[in-house]
Amino acid sequence: MEVEQVGVVGSGLMGAGIAQVAAANGFNVTLVDVDEARVRQAVEGMRRRLSRDVERERMSAEQADATLSRIATAGDAESLESMAGADVVIEAVVEDLGVKSAVFRRLGEVSKPDALLASNTSSLPLSDLAAASHRPERVVGLHFFNPPWALKLVEIVTTASTTPETLDDARAFCERLDRVLVQVKDTPGFIANRLLVPFIFDAIQLLDNGVATAEDIDMACKVGLNHTMGPLATADLIGLDTLQAIAESMFEEYGEARFKGPTLLRRLVSLGHLGRKTGRGFFRYGE
Ligand SMILES: NC(=O)c1ccc[n+]([C@@H]2O[C@H](COP(=O)([O-])OP(=O)(O)OC[C@H]3O[C@@H](n4cnc5c(N)ncnc54)[C@H](O)[C@@H]3O)[C@@H](O)[C@H]2O)c1
């Protein structure tokens, strides 16, 4: 499959980053969202990151300009129509099965018959999204990591309907994005979140039980376990609303208490303390 045009649906934390990676690797990208403000923020964020890369001499000013010039945007309810020309479409909307299924249903209608349709879901059943598209043989999970411009891993997720040709196309596309690939079946949380989520939840329980401060819990993991980031700062980076949605779907699928979102997580989400993106989660930002 020849890939020139990439569509990204959802321009939040992940969609914006995935669009940047695709454009930086030479693809023409159309980035869409139902919320026009999110599209604008995504492009501003890219501009900021690219100029920082130029300042630090990681890329030339020409490369940064060329990357931005490859990104087109649309920000309204009709924006999925603009996926009609895409060879690969990557869905990165909110972690909600109803919303994602509606996106895949529409993508099945509007995209090219042989387009590769991918979801960035962290935990929802890819098979349900594949079925919603009415062309399950062309659907894979491409689970990028946060932030996509810095973390190179992609978990490639297959369902029982994914054809070998689709898997080959997905691999070839990710290699052109300079990614490191692991392959995994459609299971909740795949590899990384299956391991990470219960670990983060234990850290939240330690905090909620008053065993240690947030700073000390993260310090123990950074200095004692040699982790780059502590589990509570990682939760803030993921977004506590996204983490809660991941927990709900993993708990529903596995039925095990270790995947149930802790009370403190739910309370913070109710209060709108969603982590870095709102300036406050387990830690405070930008003060
Ligand atoms: N945050 C992370 O660390 C992380 C890491 C890997 C994967 N993911 C997954 O990526 C996906 C997106 O997560 P995020 O952190 O970027 O969330 P986010 O909340 O930052 O962004 C989600 C975006 O989806 C948009 N959206 C909602 N409904 C839409 C629709 N019908 N059409 C188009 N856009 C729509 C919202 O307006 C919002 O801009 C989720 O499936 C999440 O599980 C997240």
The ligand as an ORCA input file, in Angstrom:
! r2SCAN-3c Opt
* xyz 0 1
  N      -3.257     10.397     27.334
  C      -2.430      9.401     27.148
  O      -1.391      9.283     27.826
  C      -2.720      8.359     26.085
  C      -1.689      7.504     25.668
  C      -1.955      6.569     24.652
  C      -3.231      6.480     24.112
  N      -4.215      7.324     24.570
  C      -5.541      7.190     23.947
  O      -5.648      8.194     22.952
  C      -7.013      8.608     22.843
  C      -7.117     10.127     23.024
  O      -6.585     10.439     24.304
  P      -6.071     11.925     24.636
  O      -5.261     11.799     25.871
  O      -5.494     12.541     23.416
  O      -7.465     12.627     25.011
  P      -7.868     14.190     24.960
  O      -9.001     14.325     25.900
  O      -6.659     15.044     25.123
  O      -8.376     14.397     23.439
  C      -9.520     13.782     22.925
  C     -10.045     14.647     21.782
  O     -11.102     13.946     21.110
  C     -11.994     14.948     20.632
  N     -13.242     14.301     20.232
  C     -14.236     13.830     21.005
  N     -15.207     13.275     20.242
  C     -14.812     13.413     18.947
  C     -15.368     13.035     17.688
  N     -16.543     12.420     17.619
  N     -14.700     13.360     16.553
  C     -13.514     14.008     16.607
  N     -12.918     14.381     17.787
  C     -13.570     14.089     18.932
  C     -12.105     15.909     21.803
  O     -12.659     17.161     21.400
  C     -10.648     15.999     22.241
  O      -9.968     17.056     21.599
  C      -7.789      7.802     23.866
  O      -8.312      6.657     23.244
  C      -6.718      7.411     24.879
  O      -7.022      6.244     25.588
  C      -3.994      8.275     25.513
*
